Amino acid sequence: MNRINRALAQDKKLISIYFTAGYPQLEDTTEVIKRLTDSGTDVIEIGLPYSDPLADGPVIQKSSEQALRNGMSTKKLFQQLEGIRKTVDIPLIVMGYFNAMLQFGVEDFCKECEAIGIDGIIMPDLPIDIFEVDYKELFEAHGLKFIPLITPETSPNRINTIDALGDSFVYMVSSSSTTGGQQGFGDEALSYFKRIADMQLTNKLMVGFGIKDALSFEQASRYTSGCIIGSAFIQTLTKTGLDGIPGFIQSLK
Amino acid sequence: MSKYSANDKGFYGDFGGAYIPELLYPNVEELRQNYKQIIATDDFQKQFKSLLKDYVGRPTPLYLAENLSEKYKAKIYLKREDLCHTGAHKINNTVGQILLAKALGKHRIIAETGAGQHGVATATVCALMGLECIVYMGAVDIERQAPNVARMKMLGATVVPANSGSKTLKDATNEAIRDWINHPKDTHYIIGSVVGPHPYPDMVTQLQSVISKEVKTQLLEKEGRELPDYVIACVGGGSNAAGLFADFMDHEEVGIIGVEASGKGVETNESAATTILGREGIIHGSKTLLMQNTDGQITEPYSISAGLDYPGIGPMHAHLYKTGRGKFVSITDAEAMEAGLELSRIEGIIPAIETAHAFAIFKYLDFKEDDVLVFNCSGRGDKDLDTYRTYFGY
């Protein structure tokens, strides 16, 4: 069983952490993964930094710029991750923007991911219709789960179409917003979480965007399998460095 | 269906499409489903034509530049888009899109701008229609285009500095897209060029195609024929070029020439000649030719003209280039500045520096004496006086 599905099958609310590879220091990537794993993180999203991250707010933009200045590249990331499966057994997902994948070669990218032991890919700007026609078979052939996104504006029909494309989890964007923009959840967001949960999709649900502490984590995971935290974690890394990791994960529980 | 137009998914051959995050899907989809139908309504057409005529000042003249013709031994016409209200062709598009926005019930307008021309054209139509206007502009561009910032503010727009990335046009576009993600319901994004996700390249081309339609009628009057031998325009993102090329692309006997900015030269790191330096990639939701490093990180272009330093080109132009239908020439800063000076001195027309690039092609291309050339004189040089003055030391 794919590690993502194995994690989703557990009877617990999953903590999924996004971080930008090569940040704060170029060679921090694997150390961040290890410390996250040791601190009880359930899923890790490794962000491949991009010069023009359209779906991301200022925190992730800044960390991406810094990582690129540090010298991060697609090739470098794959080198850093070589051998990571000797020590880490939780699901690892690569998150990036499609142009980086396209320039590396989509097939080569998938091959590298498979060789490393990556379990899934999130590409916010790879639209589902193009994925389905051009890349679905390729992803499957390399054992990579495609994690699609939905937002509060996504219609029920389209949610069903999206649900049919994957068989792990759907990334529920908590509100119509770039990453890092929210201040906790109100009734509107909570009813959206419940509305989607009530659709009984094939895929499990993980909520991302705007989760930063135990309260927002509890709210967003009430009806779902767990939460994805990005900007708040990056801010912790910026302030306290890698030593802040265990405390941050603990603070979500 | 034209061979060189977008198909129903917005692809021009290999280029175009809508590579957008799901977060943008509802916004773009609403536009995609409605734009053709709204533009086709009598109501839209009536308002659009009326505003283009009485507000923008169309039709713009097709002027036979006799002195230039004499010098370069060809029959040279200038399509005088520089005489449009606000000083460039940009307003054709913003008038059209503001009507679309109103038809869609949007009351908040956002736009990106580089040199400020599109920002001014957007602020202008927002003032006219009484809609809120927010213009994203790179912090670096705000510094170097102060007069246009003042114009936008006078017109009632809010100018928001884009402080991300390189703080120029591409970053202003990123910020505008992020704003649109954060405001999916009440906001329309007026993109200023034939770039961005489908349907923008097609929609903006349609709105700018009034340029080529007028040329046909005017040329018939003056030359007894609708088709010139060549149409020539500068290309940054490529909206003035798309407008001039639109109705001629399917007439293979009309030569199409796009003129890019090579900045300090294509061999330097300071250039914006996308067809030469770019590779296929994705920028702002469109697959096109794009200046990028081997890793796919988008690189910062350079041109003395702030309107041409976009790291990609519209997907339609990428397709014209790849199929060989269009010829692309690149012109350095120095060549463009000299051409701008020459047009000023022999025709009494000070062109925008963007526009001046097109007039520098004679060094590289030969024409026959009876060839009819139509240049898009896309913008006037008022906004560039400081740059001209500094460059020539007046």
Boltz contact constraints between the chains, C-beta under 6 A:
constraints:
  - contact:
      token1: [A, 51]
      token2: [B, 297]
      max_distance: 6.0
  - contact:
      token1: [A, 51]
      token2: [B, 298]
      max_distance: 6.0
  - contact:
      token1: [A, 52]
      token2: [B, 174]
      max_distance: 6.0
  - contact:
      token1: [A, 52]
      token2: [B, 298]
      max_distance: 6.0
  - contact:
      token1: [A, 54]
      token2: [B, 174]
      max_distance: 6.0
  - contact:
      token1: [A, 54]
      token2: [B, 177]
      max_distance: 6.0
  - contact:
      token1: [A, 55]
      token2: [B, 21]
      max_distance: 6.0
  - contact:
      token1: [A, 55]
      token2: [B, 23]
      max_distance: 6.0
  - contact:
      token1: [A, 61]
      token2: [B, 164]
      max_distance: 6.0
  - contact:
      token1: [A, 73]
      token2: [B, 295]
      max_distance: 6.0
  - contact:
      token1: [A, 74]
      token2: [B, 295]
      max_distance: 6.0
  - contact:
      token1: [A, 98]
      token2: [B, 282]
      max_distance: 6.0
  - contact:
      token1: [A, 99]
      token2: [B, 281]
      max_distance: 6.0
  - contact:
      token1: [A, 99]
      token2: [B, 282]
      max_distance: 6.0
  - contact:
      token1: [A, 99]
      token2: [B, 296]
      max_distance: 6.0
  - contact:
      token1: [A, 100]
      token2: [B, 296]
      max_distance: 6.0
  - contact:
      token1: [A, 103]
      token2: [B, 296]
      max_distance: 6.0
  - contact:
      token1: [A, 124]
      token2: [B, 21]
      max_distance: 6.0
  - contact:
      token1: [A, 125]
      token2: [B, 19]
      max_distance: 6.0
  - contact:
      token1: [A, 125]
      token2: [B, 21]
      max_distance: 6.0
  - contact:
      token1: [A, 149]
      token2: [B, 22]
      max_distance: 6.0
  - contact:
      token1: [A, 151]
      token2: [B, 23]
      max_distance: 6.0
  - contact:
      token1: [A, 153]
      token2: [B, 26]
      max_distance: 6.0
  - contact:
      token1: [A, 153]
      token2: [B, 184]
      max_distance: 6.0
  - contact:
      token1: [A, 176]
      token2: [B, 184]
      max_distance: 6.0
  - contact:
      token1: [A, 177]
      token2: [B, 182]
      max_distance: 6.0
  - contact:
      token1: [A, 178]
      token2: [B, 178]
      max_distance: 6.0
  - contact:
      token1: [A, 178]
      token2: [B, 181]
      max_distance: 6.0
